[in-house]
Amino acid sequence: MKTNAQTSLQPVYFLVFSLMLGFASPSFASDLSIPQQIIEELSTKLKDKLQDPSFGKDPQRVTEFVKREVFPHVDAFRMAALVLGKHWRTATKEQKQKFTYEFRDLQVRTYASAFSTQFKDWSVNFLPSKLKEGAKKTKIKTQILQQGKPPVNVDYYMAFRKEKWKVYDIKIEGISMVITNRNTISDMIRRNGSLDAVIAEISKKNQANTKLNS
């Protein structure tokens, strides 16, 4: 079950996820200009990809790109915990592992399917960001600019763990990806009656998508 806000923002979320690729170096802990430079370089790379119409029309290529390049820089475990909320506290270790895996796979396919050539003309504007010495969390504030459209405000919420900065939530125009998915998953748990049933439903969707795109 998707909210109208979630559906309308999917293409934007794909672009936003794609712009996270540079957030992996430990040196970012002391210099916010480095991730900004890398994102600018990645923007150019993505623009080049979007010039190839066949890329966006090939779900398998896009899925592989998202899985290989984007999601290694997402803290899937933390994100899954935040999405499950209170249900995470009562879940078994096996349920947590299964949900994290299936939810991550679902997000890969969701944002890969939202790939759109409408983003061929865009740029990223970085708003002032501060990182206190020794801080383990930070927020990177940006705007996605497209000609003829109002700026899209994007905030990346990141945590520094195991010597890497990883994204665990994104807010686009104040709408949290984590909260949006938490509401969806909570509705699914109420409807299905258990977390195991929800995991099974997500797994079934992932398998169906795999067959469809193979």
Backbone as ProteinMPNN parsed JSONL, in Angstrom:
{"seq_chain_A": "MKTNAQTSLQPVYFLVFSLMLGFASPSFASDLSIPQQIIEELSTKLKDKLQDPSFGKDPQRVTEFVKREVFPHVDAFRMAALVLGKHWRTATKEQKQKFTYEFRDLQVRTYASAFSTQFKDWSVNFLPSKLKEGAKKTKIKTQILQQGKPPVNVDYYMAFRKEKWKVYDIKIEGISMVITNRNTISDMIRRNGSLDAVIAEISKKNQANTKLNS", "coords_chain_A": {"N_chain_A": [[0.847, -1.196, 0.0], [0.674, 2.11, -0.967], [1.122, 5.527, -0.234], [-0.261, 8.55, -1.667], [1.648, 10.553, -1.642], [4.026, 9.115, -1.414], [4.033, 7.676, -3.822], [4.119, 9.749, -5.739], [6.582, 10.85, -5.252], [8.449, 8.942, -5.896], [10.085, 8.898, -8.35], [11.729, 11.106, -7.776], [12.947, 10.201, -5.449], [14.522, 8.166, -6.522], [16.452, 9.576, -7.982], [17.574, 10.988, -5.867], [18.599, 8.879, -4.248], [20.495, 7.947, -6.027], [22.304, 10.008, -5.988], [23.749, 9.599, -3.744], [26.07, 8.186, -3.897], [28.75, 8.969, -3.387], [29.09, 9.108, -0.659], [30.987, 7.672, 1.264], [33.571, 7.672, 2.24], [35.887, 7.702, 5.01], [37.124, 10.134, 5.483], [35.238, 12.051, 5.263], [34.308, 12.702, 7.701], [35.427, 14.955, 8.713], [35.334, 16.897, 6.789], [33.035, 18.481, 5.017], [33.002, 19.381, 2.443], [33.993, 17.51, 0.714], [32.083, 15.288, 0.221], [30.237, 16.841, -1.146], [31.608, 17.639, -3.446], [31.968, 15.156, -4.657], [29.331, 14.373, -5.171], [28.629, 16.252, -7.043], [30.283, 15.468, -9.124], [29.187, 12.964, -9.583], [26.666, 13.685, -10.429], [27.157, 14.596, -12.999], [27.93, 12.179, -14.145], [25.552, 10.691, -13.955], [23.895, 12.221, -15.553], [25.013, 11.719, -18.027], [24.355, 9.016, -18.273], [21.608, 9.201, -18.424], [21.274, 10.17, -20.917], [21.198, 8.053, -22.526], [18.649, 6.44, -23.843], [18.014, 3.726, -23.804], [18.946, 2.741, -21.435], [17.248, 3.543, -19.248], [15.033, 2.139, -20.049], [15.54, -0.454, -19.58], [14.869, -2.523, -17.169], [16.361, -4.455, -15.756], [19.061, -3.673, -16.047], [18.979, -1.191, -14.761], [18.167, -1.95, -12.184], [20.349, -3.514, -11.41], [22.299, -1.542, -11.399], [21.396, 0.189, -9.331], [21.474, -1.604, -7.166], [24.172, -2.344, -7.116], [25.656, 0.07, -7.048], [24.351, 2.05, -5.486], [22.941, 1.13, -3.066], [24.918, -0.081, -1.36], [25.786, 2.055, 0.111], [23.857, 2.712, 1.818], [22.517, 2.48, 5.043], [21.164, -0.238, 5.601], [20.309, -1.903, 7.692], [19.885, -0.209, 9.917], [17.952, 1.438, 8.77], [15.898, -0.402, 8.293], [15.257, -1.076, 10.93], [14.278, 1.37, 11.883], [12.086, 1.678, 10.216], [10.446, -0.495, 10.944], [9.983, 0.208, 13.57], [8.257, 0.03, 16.618], [7.739, -2.659, 16.263], [10.157, -3.769, 15.68], [11.431, -4.112, 18.111], [10.233, -6.311, 19.255], [10.713, -8.301, 17.474], [12.301, -11.336, 16.366], [15.778, -12.347, 16.051], [16.12, -13.661, 13.626], [13.851, -12.803, 12.216], [14.407, -10.08, 12.013], [16.682, -10.113, 10.373], [15.639, -11.297, 8.031], [13.6, -9.481, 7.349], [15.101, -7.136, 6.932], [16.65, -7.896, 4.707], [14.647, -8.491, 2.73], [13.217, -6.081, 2.668], [15.201, -4.279, 1.863], [15.707, -5.308, -0.693], [13.234, -4.855, -1.866], [13.169, -2.049, -1.847], [15.281, -1.509, -3.592], [14.197, -2.414, -6.029], [11.9, -0.877, -6.159], [12.837, 1.789, -6.424], [14.386, 1.529, -8.638], [12.488, 0.985, -10.569], [11.347, 3.421, -10.715], [12.958, 4.98, -12.204], [13.576, 7.677, -14.307], [13.653, 9.56, -17.306], [13.067, 12.163, -17.05], [14.768, 13.586, -15.529], [16.906, 14.587, -16.893], [17.795, 17.163, -17.113], [19.094, 18.742, -14.642], [20.388, 20.058, -11.562], [22.408, 20.258, -8.567], [22.044, 22.023, -5.597], [23.873, 22.98, -2.832], [23.08, 23.539, 0.493], [24.039, 25.461, 3.429], [25.84, 23.431, 5.688], [26.717, 21.94, 8.775], [29.147, 20.16, 10.661], [29.803, 18.875, 13.696], [32.811, 18.385, 15.55], [33.767, 15.062, 15.991], [31.205, 14.147, 15.764], [28.691, 11.686, 15.16], [26.519, 11.607, 13.605], [24.846, 13.338, 10.954], [23.316, 15.935, 8.955], [22.783, 16.512, 5.632], [21.958, 19.169, 3.701], [20.272, 19.858, 0.762], [19.279, 21.077, -2.507], [17.41, 20.095, -5.303], [17.566, 21.226, -8.497], [15.577, 22.04, -11.25], [14.96, 23.096, -14.535], [12.374, 25.427, -14.984], [10.881, 24.458, -12.916], [9.982, 24.473, -9.417], [12.486, 24.552, -6.789], [13.499, 21.443, -5.293], [13.571, 20.489, -2.058], [15.922, 18.617, -0.32], [16.935, 16.555, 2.264], [19.57, 14.737, 3.604], [19.959, 12.219, 5.928], [22.509, 11.031, 7.849], [24.697, 8.539, 9.208], [27.713, 7.806, 10.937], [29.386, 4.92, 10.849], [31.321, 2.045, 11.461], [33.56, 3.115, 10.173], [32.508, 4.449, 7.978], [30.367, 6.77, 6.287], [26.924, 6.485, 6.107], [23.692, 6.571, 4.619], [20.605, 6.784, 6.323], [18.093, 7.804, 6.302], [15.965, 9.884, 4.313], [14.671, 13.043, 3.635], [12.328, 14.527, 1.637], [11.148, 17.536, 0.687], [10.267, 17.721, 3.305], [9.048, 15.301, 3.758], [9.529, 12.239, 5.173], [11.31, 9.395, 4.157], [11.613, 7.133, 5.736], [9.506, 7.358, 7.663], [7.283, 7.344, 5.961], [7.465, 4.757, 4.845], [7.301, 3.338, 7.229], [4.656, 3.764, 8.034], [3.357, 2.445, 5.951], [4.28, -0.237, 6.275], [3.345, -0.774, 8.863], [0.584, -0.709, 8.41], [0.428, -2.945, 6.767], [1.171, -4.992, 8.551], [-0.955, -4.891, 10.366], [-2.989, -5.621, 8.63], [-2.198, -8.155, 7.717], [-1.684, -9.55, 10.025], [0.673, -10.492, 11.208], [4.272, -10.132, 11.537], [5.799, -12.015, 10.196], [4.069, -12.772, 8.136], [4.002, -10.449, 6.657], [6.668, -10.24, 5.839], [6.739, -12.484, 4.199], [4.925, -11.66, 2.226], [6.255, -9.451, 1.099], [8.533, -10.75, 0.16], [7.371, -12.385, -1.779], [6.537, -10.452, -3.622], [9.032, -9.457, -4.39], [10.15, -11.711, -5.631], [8.368, -12.033, -7.746], [8.853, -9.683, -9.183], [11.473, -10.131, -9.892], [11.251, -12.279, -11.692], [9.718, -11.014, -13.625], [11.454, -9.114, -14.653], [13.528, -10.588, -15.617]], "CA_chain_A": [[0.0, 0.0, 0.0], [1.493, 3.309, -1.078], [0.414, 6.783, -0.13], [-0.096, 9.384, -2.861], [2.918, 11.272, -1.52], [5.12, 8.186, -1.705], [4.024, 7.371, -5.248], [4.509, 10.923, -6.52], [7.975, 11.181, -4.995], [9.342, 7.841, -6.243], [11.147, 9.276, -9.284], [12.66, 11.991, -7.087], [13.72, 9.362, -4.54], [15.559, 7.457, -7.263], [17.53, 10.524, -8.242], [18.214, 11.278, -4.579], [19.399, 7.721, -3.894], [21.628, 7.88, -6.934], [23.25, 11.053, -5.654], [24.401, 9.272, -2.482], [27.164, 7.269, -4.131], [30.041, 9.39, -2.879], [29.125, 9.178, 0.798], [31.527, 6.441, 1.826], [34.946, 7.817, 2.705], [36.036, 8.157, 6.382], [37.6, 11.514, 5.553], [34.093, 12.946, 5.281], [33.987, 13.04, 9.079], [35.969, 16.258, 9.066], [35.281, 17.846, 5.682], [31.785, 18.314, 4.293], [33.135, 19.774, 1.05], [34.336, 16.331, -0.081], [30.893, 14.659, -0.36], [29.604, 17.754, -2.085], [32.355, 17.548, -4.704], [31.714, 13.849, -5.256], [27.972, 14.371, -5.686], [28.65, 17.04, -8.28], [30.873, 14.614, -10.161], [28.226, 11.914, -9.878], [25.586, 14.298, -11.191], [27.586, 14.571, -14.398], [27.909, 10.775, -14.563], [24.162, 10.29, -14.123], [23.368, 12.914, -16.728], [25.485, 10.969, -19.187], [23.566, 7.791, -18.357], [20.243, 9.533, -18.82], [21.263, 10.474, -22.342], [21.0, 6.774, -23.209], [17.257, 6.04, -23.611], [17.909, 2.287, -23.589], [19.268, 2.422, -20.035], [16.046, 3.673, -18.438], [14.018, 1.199, -20.501], [15.99, -1.802, -19.246], [14.727, -2.659, -15.715], [17.425, -5.269, -15.177], [20.264, -2.846, -15.971], [18.787, -0.168, -13.735], [18.166, -2.638, -10.895], [21.735, -3.877, -11.105], [23.004, -0.293, -11.099], [20.994, 0.624, -7.993], [21.949, -2.578, -6.18], [25.64, -2.368, -7.08], [26.278, 1.367, -6.819], [23.673, 2.928, -4.532], [22.559, 0.61, -1.761], [26.026, -0.319, -0.425], [26.01, 3.273, 0.891], [22.671, 2.891, 2.65], [22.539, 1.651, 6.249], [19.924, -0.998, 5.46], [19.902, -2.45, 8.982], [19.319, 0.9, 10.698], [16.745, 1.873, 8.103], [14.873, -1.419, 8.547], [14.862, -0.94, 12.333], [13.461, 2.575, 12.003], [10.834, 1.443, 9.5], [9.612, -1.387, 11.758], [9.606, 0.913, 14.791], [7.987, -0.791, 17.805], [7.745, -4.071, 15.885], [11.552, -4.221, 15.682], [11.805, -4.486, 19.475], [9.691, -7.634, 19.586], [11.084, -9.248, 16.418], [13.436, -12.221, 16.637], [16.966, -12.059, 15.243], [15.87, -14.166, 12.278], [12.884, -11.915, 11.585], [15.102, -8.83, 11.691], [17.544, -10.369, 9.218], [14.805, -11.537, 6.855], [12.934, -8.237, 6.977], [16.119, -6.227, 6.382], [17.009, -8.361, 3.365], [13.524, -8.352, 1.807], [12.891, -4.659, 2.544], [16.249, -3.687, 1.039], [15.487, -5.745, -2.074], [12.044, -4.157, -2.341], [13.539, -0.66, -2.118], [16.088, -1.515, -4.817], [13.321, -2.564, -7.186], [10.972, 0.256, -6.183], [13.467, 2.986, -6.941], [14.846, 1.239, -9.988], [11.325, 1.107, -11.452], [10.976, 4.832, -10.798], [13.952, 5.673, -13.022], [12.866, 8.497, -15.299], [14.498, 10.476, -18.078], [12.685, 13.557, -16.791], [15.827, 14.215, -14.759], [18.081, 14.803, -17.72], [18.243, 18.546, -16.925], [19.005, 19.093, -13.236], [21.634, 20.339, -10.858], [22.262, 20.157, -7.122], [22.493, 23.186, -4.842], [24.149, 22.608, -1.45], [22.805, 24.547, 1.505], [25.043, 25.385, 4.506], [25.772, 22.293, 6.599], [27.782, 21.936, 9.775], [29.414, 18.87, 11.289], [30.601, 19.065, 14.894], [33.927, 17.458, 15.691], [33.429, 13.831, 16.68], [29.794, 13.797, 15.57], [28.44, 10.412, 14.476], [25.367, 11.799, 12.727], [24.806, 14.659, 10.33], [22.275, 16.155, 7.957], [23.243, 17.253, 4.461], [20.81, 19.853, 3.118], [20.472, 20.194, -0.647], [18.12, 21.337, -3.353], [17.499, 19.646, -6.69], [17.059, 22.303, -9.357], [15.203, 21.688, -12.61], [14.484, 24.266, -15.263], [10.937, 25.581, -15.085], [10.216, 23.848, -11.771], [10.499, 24.992, -8.137], [13.515, 23.689, -6.188], [13.056, 20.347, -4.434], [14.431, 20.431, -0.881], [16.282, 17.252, 0.042], [17.828, 16.42, 3.418], [20.11, 13.39, 3.808], [20.319, 11.927, 7.316], [23.594, 10.073, 7.733], [25.373, 8.102, 10.433], [29.085, 7.344, 10.727], [29.518, 3.635, 11.531], [32.312, 1.158, 10.838], [34.453, 3.951, 9.343], [31.848, 4.915, 6.764], [29.114, 7.503, 6.372], [25.854, 5.852, 5.35], [22.387, 7.225, 4.717], [19.563, 5.966, 6.933], [16.797, 8.404, 6.008], [15.965, 11.029, 3.406], [13.444, 13.826, 3.634], [12.113, 15.329, 0.439], [10.101, 18.497, 1.01], [9.79, 17.438, 4.648], [8.447, 13.97, 3.849], [10.552, 11.259, 5.511], [11.185, 8.09, 3.537], [11.455, 6.154, 6.81], [8.167, 7.461, 8.223], [6.344, 6.909, 4.927], [7.512, 3.296, 4.792], [6.834, 2.802, 8.513], [3.195, 3.753, 7.983], [2.961, 1.39, 5.024], [4.552, -1.544, 6.882], [2.426, -0.927, 9.996], [-0.703, -1.084, 7.828], [0.546, -4.325, 6.282], [1.175, -5.881, 9.715], [-2.333, -4.94, 10.862], [-3.806, -6.324, 7.655], [-1.775, -9.553, 7.603], [-1.754, -10.185, 11.332], [1.975, -10.81, 11.797], [5.457, -9.689, 10.796], [6.184, -13.109, 9.29], [3.203, -12.716, 6.955], [4.438, -9.29, 5.881], [7.931, -10.627, 5.206], [6.385, -13.416, 3.123], [4.289, -10.882, 1.158], [7.302, -8.672, 0.428], [9.362, -11.719, -0.557], [6.62, -12.805, -2.963], [6.612, -9.336, -4.572], [10.402, -9.411, -4.916], [10.32, -12.839, -6.554], [7.568, -11.741, -8.954], [9.569, -8.639, -9.923], [12.684, -10.743, -10.456], [10.834, -13.039, -12.866], [9.224, -10.067, -14.632], [12.565, -8.369, -15.258], [14.585, -11.499, -16.079]], "C_chain_A": [[0.879, 1.241, 0.0], [0.613, 4.543, -0.932], [0.619, 7.564, -1.416], [1.225, 10.111, -2.843], [4.077, 10.373, -1.887], [5.208, 7.905, -3.195], [4.549, 8.541, -6.067], [5.982, 11.258, -6.354], [8.941, 10.083, -5.418], [10.429, 8.227, -7.245], [12.181, 10.188, -8.641], [13.541, 11.185, -6.151], [14.818, 8.612, -5.289], [16.748, 8.361, -7.531], [18.309, 10.798, -6.968], [19.104, 10.118, -4.149], [20.651, 7.645, -4.756], [22.704, 8.888, -6.581], [24.021, 10.751, -4.37], [25.714, 8.526, -2.682], [28.477, 7.687, -3.501], [30.176, 9.337, -1.382], [29.689, 7.904, 1.402], [32.903, 6.591, 2.449], [35.035, 8.322, 4.14], [36.464, 9.611, 6.497], [36.451, 12.506, 5.591], [33.78, 13.418, 6.698], [34.466, 14.435, 9.447], [35.824, 17.301, 7.97], [34.029, 17.608, 4.854], [31.898, 18.692, 2.823], [33.41, 18.571, 0.165], [33.098, 15.623, -0.619], [30.18, 15.557, -1.36], [30.288, 17.678, -3.45], [32.046, 16.236, -5.42], [30.315, 13.789, -5.855], [27.897, 15.167, -6.989], [29.222, 16.22, -9.43], [29.896, 13.519, -10.577], [27.056, 12.448, -10.689], [25.904, 14.277, -12.679], [27.511, 13.153, -14.959], [26.477, 10.322, -14.838], [23.519, 10.968, -15.333], [23.78, 12.188, -18.003], [24.661, 9.698, -19.376], [22.159, 8.076, -18.881], [20.134, 9.915, -20.289], [21.039, 9.211, -23.169], [19.585, 6.279, -22.921], [17.114, 4.56, -23.287], [18.18, 1.911, -22.14], [18.017, 2.456, -19.158], [14.96, 2.686, -18.816], [14.38, -0.246, -20.184], [15.962, -1.98, -17.728], [15.863, -3.451, -15.067], [18.713, -4.467, -15.022], [20.157, -1.812, -14.862], [18.828, -0.793, -12.347], [19.581, -3.007, -10.472], [22.559, -2.658, -10.729], [22.694, 0.174, -9.684], [21.571, -0.303, -6.931], [23.466, -2.511, -6.014], [26.231, -1.045, -6.609], [25.669, 2.169, -5.668], [23.542, 2.311, -3.146], [23.709, 0.163, -0.862], [26.296, 0.884, 0.476], [24.773, 3.663, 1.694], [22.795, 1.963, 3.856], [21.217, 0.89, 6.314], [19.407, -1.503, 6.799], [19.252, -1.373, 9.848], [18.002, 1.361, 10.087], [15.599, 0.902, 8.366], [14.355, -1.315, 9.975], [13.946, 0.259, 12.527], [12.105, 2.398, 11.332], [9.905, 0.545, 10.317], [9.171, -0.727, 13.065], [9.413, -0.025, 15.967], [8.032, -2.283, 17.487], [9.163, -4.645, 15.864], [11.945, -4.75, 17.058], [11.319, -5.883, 19.849], [10.044, -8.694, 18.541], [12.264, -10.106, 16.851], [14.61, -11.822, 15.748], [16.748, -12.495, 13.802], [14.888, -13.274, 11.53], [13.531, -10.598, 11.165], [15.959, -9.003, 10.44], [16.72, -10.529, 7.944], [14.128, -10.25, 6.389], [13.919, -7.268, 6.338], [16.455, -6.597, 4.949], [15.88, -8.094, 2.373], [13.154, -6.884, 1.6], [13.923, -3.947, 1.673], [16.019, -4.043, -0.437], [14.274, -5.045, -2.675], [12.361, -2.714, -2.686], [14.376, -0.555, -3.385], [15.178, -1.517, -6.033], [12.334, -1.405, -7.31], [11.605, 1.463, -6.84], [14.064, 2.777, -8.321], [13.693, 1.415, -10.975], [10.906, 2.561, -11.632], [11.961, 5.645, -11.627], [13.249, 6.419, -14.144], [13.818, 9.445, -16.006], [14.11, 11.928, -17.851], [13.779, 14.295, -16.03], [17.076, 14.5, -15.6], [18.625, 16.228, -17.59], [18.059, 18.939, -15.466], [20.386, 19.404, -12.691], [21.343, 20.299, -9.367], [22.839, 21.405, -6.463], [22.672, 22.773, -3.381], [23.892, 23.79, -0.521], [23.821, 24.4, 2.638], [24.789, 24.208, 5.447], [26.947, 22.353, 7.554], [27.916, 20.54, 10.378], [30.326, 19.106, 12.482], [31.679, 18.004, 14.993], [33.496, 16.246, 16.52], [31.987, 13.381, 16.514], [29.66, 12.504, 14.772], [27.221, 10.488, 13.549], [25.426, 13.196, 12.123], [23.637, 14.722, 9.353], [22.855, 17.008, 6.848], [22.016, 17.841, 3.778], [21.125, 20.271, 1.679], [19.159, 20.59, -1.291], [18.402, 20.764, -4.731], [16.824, 20.702, -7.547], [16.772, 21.761, -10.749], [14.59, 22.909, -13.28], [12.957, 24.286, -15.349], [10.161, 24.982, -13.932], [10.781, 24.441, -10.489], [11.543, 24.045, -7.577], [12.885, 22.615, -5.303], [14.045, 20.243, -3.273], [14.648, 18.986, -0.454], [17.27, 17.263, 1.197], [18.247, 14.956, 3.559], [20.486, 13.236, 5.28], [21.313, 10.766, 7.305], [24.199, 9.748, 9.097], [26.743, 7.551, 10.069], [29.281, 6.065, 11.539], [30.458, 2.738, 10.748], [33.135, 1.914, 9.795], [33.828, 4.421, 8.043], [30.616, 5.747, 7.114], [28.089, 6.783, 5.518], [24.525, 6.566, 5.623], [21.385, 6.279, 5.352], [18.175, 6.579, 6.779], [16.997, 9.58, 5.07], [14.627, 11.731, 3.562], [13.397, 14.667, 2.367], [10.904, 16.212, 0.692], [9.445, 18.153, 2.347], [9.166, 16.072, 4.834], [9.554, 12.937, 4.031], [10.285, 9.928, 4.82], [10.939, 7.018, 4.589], [10.028, 6.173, 7.352], [7.111, 6.977, 7.222], [6.289, 5.39, 4.851], [7.038, 2.662, 6.098], [5.311, 2.723, 8.532], [2.682, 2.633, 7.086], [3.128, 0.011, 5.649], [3.62, -1.799, 8.065], [1.043, -1.334, 9.515], [-0.687, -2.54, 7.352], [0.511, -5.317, 7.443], [-0.232, -6.006, 10.289], [-3.214, -5.771, 9.928], [-3.488, -7.822, 7.608], [-1.752, -10.294, 8.932], [-0.429, -10.529, 11.977], [3.104, -10.286, 10.925], [5.889, -10.754, 9.803], [5.36, -13.068, 8.0], [3.599, -11.555, 6.051], [5.735, -9.605, 5.142], [7.657, -11.545, 4.017], [5.767, -12.665, 1.944], [5.323, -10.079, 0.375], [8.192, -9.588, -0.398], [8.685, -12.168, -1.845], [6.665, -11.723, -4.043], [8.002, -9.267, -5.214], [10.639, -10.512, -5.942], [9.569, -12.606, -7.862], [8.277, -10.712, -9.814], [10.818, -9.191, -10.586], [12.344, -11.504, -11.73], [10.405, -12.116, -13.993], [10.372, -9.393, -15.369], [13.678, -9.263, -15.786], [14.416, -11.81, -17.569]], "O_chain_A": [[1.734, 1.402, 0.872], [-0.504, 4.588, -1.447], [1.551, 7.29, -2.173], [1.863, 10.279, -3.882], [5.004, 10.793, -2.581], [6.295, 7.891, -3.772], [5.339, 8.346, -6.991], [6.572, 11.888, -7.232], [10.153, 10.27, -5.308], [11.598, 7.913, -7.015], [13.374, 10.067, -8.919], [14.741, 11.439, -6.056], [15.919, 8.436, -4.766], [17.9, 7.972, -7.336], [19.539, 10.838, -6.974], [20.24, 10.336, -3.729], [21.733, 7.318, -4.269], [23.885, 8.657, -6.842], [24.855, 11.552, -3.948], [26.412, 8.26, -1.704], [29.26, 6.821, -3.111], [31.28, 9.507, -0.865], [28.942, 7.127, 1.996], [33.352, 5.677, 3.141], [34.338, 9.276, 4.487], [36.192, 10.255, 7.51], [36.655, 13.677, 5.915], [33.076, 14.41, 6.884], [33.96, 15.033, 10.396], [36.151, 18.468, 8.184], [33.961, 16.653, 4.08], [31.011, 18.373, 2.032], [33.092, 18.603, -1.024], [33.041, 15.365, -1.822], [29.584, 15.069, -2.32], [29.621, 17.654, -4.485], [31.883, 16.209, -6.64], [30.126, 13.219, -6.93], [27.184, 14.79, -7.919], [28.724, 16.266, -10.555], [29.783, 13.184, -11.756], [26.514, 11.743, -11.54], [25.045, 13.982, -13.51], [27.085, 12.945, -16.096], [26.216, 9.649, -15.835], [22.71, 10.369, -16.041], [22.992, 12.061, -18.941], [24.308, 9.342, -20.501], [21.599, 7.31, -19.665], [19.036, 9.978, -20.841], [20.73, 9.283, -24.359], [19.344, 5.743, -21.84], [16.191, 4.173, -22.57], [17.702, 0.881, -21.664], [17.753, 1.513, -18.412], [14.063, 2.413, -18.018], [13.613, -1.161, -20.486], [16.93, -1.625, -17.056], [16.275, -3.143, -13.949], [19.384, -4.56, -13.995], [21.109, -1.581, -14.117], [19.444, -0.244, -11.435], [19.959, -2.832, -9.314], [23.417, -2.727, -9.848], [23.6, 0.515, -8.924], [22.094, 0.157, -5.916], [23.979, -2.609, -4.899], [27.201, -1.035, -5.852], [26.379, 2.882, -4.959], [23.982, 2.902, -2.159], [23.488, 0.034, 0.342], [26.966, 0.747, 1.5], [24.656, 4.788, 2.181], [23.139, 0.791, 3.706], [20.276, 1.31, 6.986], [18.197, -1.53, 7.023], [18.197, -1.598, 10.44], [17.045, 1.642, 10.808], [14.47, 1.318, 8.628], [13.155, -1.449, 10.212], [12.954, 0.177, 13.25], [11.094, 2.907, 11.818], [8.701, 0.797, 10.378], [8.116, -1.057, 13.606], [10.312, -0.803, 16.286], [8.336, -3.088, 18.367], [9.353, -5.852, 16.013], [12.7, -5.716, 17.164], [11.937, -6.556, 20.674], [9.705, -9.865, 18.713], [13.122, -9.658, 17.611], [14.447, -11.049, 14.804], [17.138, -11.795, 12.867], [15.069, -13.014, 10.34], [13.239, -10.068, 10.093], [15.961, -8.145, 9.557], [17.059, -9.965, 6.904], [14.084, -9.958, 5.194], [13.612, -6.647, 5.321], [16.538, -5.731, 4.078], [16.115, -7.538, 1.301], [12.816, -6.481, 0.488], [13.568, -3.111, 0.843], [16.123, -3.186, -1.315], [14.281, -4.684, -3.852], [11.886, -2.199, -3.698], [14.204, 0.379, -4.168], [15.359, -0.723, -6.955], [11.973, -0.999, -8.415], [11.002, 2.094, -7.707], [14.23, 3.728, -9.085], [13.884, 1.926, -12.078], [10.198, 2.897, -12.582], [11.82, 6.862, -11.743], [12.418, 5.847, -14.849], [14.682, 10.057, -15.379], [14.745, 12.832, -18.394], [13.716, 15.518, -15.902], [18.174, 14.637, -15.061], [19.785, 16.479, -17.918], [16.991, 19.417, -15.085], [21.407, 19.057, -13.284], [20.185, 20.306, -8.948], [23.975, 21.795, -6.733], [21.735, 22.273, -2.759], [24.413, 24.887, -0.722], [24.407, 23.33, 2.8], [23.676, 24.014, 5.936], [28.044, 22.769, 7.179], [26.927, 19.835, 10.577], [31.483, 19.491, 12.317], [31.485, 16.864, 14.571], [32.935, 16.389, 17.607], [31.588, 12.352, 17.06], [30.415, 12.258, 13.831], [26.934, 9.55, 12.806], [25.989, 14.118, 12.714], [23.054, 13.704, 8.98], [23.361, 18.102, 7.097], [21.136, 17.106, 3.328], [22.119, 20.95, 1.42], [18.084, 20.458, -0.706], [19.498, 20.925, -5.266], [15.654, 21.03, -7.345], [17.618, 21.104, -11.355], [13.811, 23.649, -12.68], [12.33, 23.299, -15.733], [8.93, 24.983, -13.943], [11.935, 24.87, -10.464], [11.496, 22.848, -7.858], [11.869, 22.85, -4.65], [15.22, 19.942, -3.482], [13.698, 18.231, -0.251], [18.319, 17.904, 1.12], [17.407, 14.058, 3.625], [21.25, 14.04, 5.814], [21.012, 9.673, 6.826], [24.206, 10.575, 10.008], [26.915, 6.912, 9.031], [29.336, 6.109, 12.768], [30.397, 2.678, 9.52], [33.374, 1.424, 8.691], [34.544, 4.759, 7.1], [29.919, 5.477, 8.092], [28.338, 6.497, 4.347], [24.286, 7.086, 6.713], [21.311, 5.108, 4.978], [17.18, 5.93, 7.098], [18.064, 10.194, 5.038], [13.578, 11.089, 3.614], [14.323, 15.423, 2.072], [9.789, 15.727, 0.885], [8.23, 18.277, 2.505], [8.79, 15.712, 5.95], [10.41, 12.774, 3.162], [9.177, 9.396, 4.884], [10.151, 6.098, 4.369], [9.405, 5.12, 7.487], [6.164, 6.286, 7.596], [5.208, 4.802, 4.801], [6.446, 1.583, 6.088], [4.742, 1.734, 8.993], [1.705, 1.958, 7.411], [2.225, -0.822, 5.566], [3.154, -2.923, 8.251], [0.396, -2.189, 10.119], [-1.665, -3.268, 7.515], [-0.112, -6.373, 7.332], [-0.657, -7.101, 10.658], [-4.074, -6.527, 10.38], [-4.387, -8.652, 7.476], [-1.795, -11.524, 8.963], [-0.388, -10.83, 13.17], [2.923, -10.029, 9.735], [6.301, -10.433, 8.689], [5.884, -13.3, 6.911], [3.539, -11.664, 4.826], [5.884, -9.277, 3.965], [8.268, -11.4, 2.958], [6.047, -12.99, 0.79], [5.28, -10.029, -0.854], [8.565, -9.251, -1.522], [9.337, -12.316, -2.879], [6.812, -12.025, -5.227], [8.133, -9.048, -6.418], [11.248, -10.282, -6.987], [10.06, -12.933, -8.942], [8.307, -10.841, -11.038], [11.184, -8.785, -11.689], [13.053, -11.397, -12.73], [10.679, -12.379, -15.164], [10.278, -9.131, -16.568], [14.661, -8.771, -16.34], [15.211, -12.56, -18.137]]}, "name": "protein", "num_of_chains": 1, "seq": "MKTNAQTSLQPVYFLVFSLMLGFASPSFASDLSIPQQIIEELSTKLKDKLQDPSFGKDPQRVTEFVKREVFPHVDAFRMAALVLGKHWRTATKEQKQKFTYEFRDLQVRTYASAFSTQFKDWSVNFLPSKLKEGAKKTKIKTQILQQGKPPVNVDYYMAFRKEKWKVYDIKIEGISMVITNRNTISDMIRRNGSLDAVIAEISKKNQANTKLNS"}
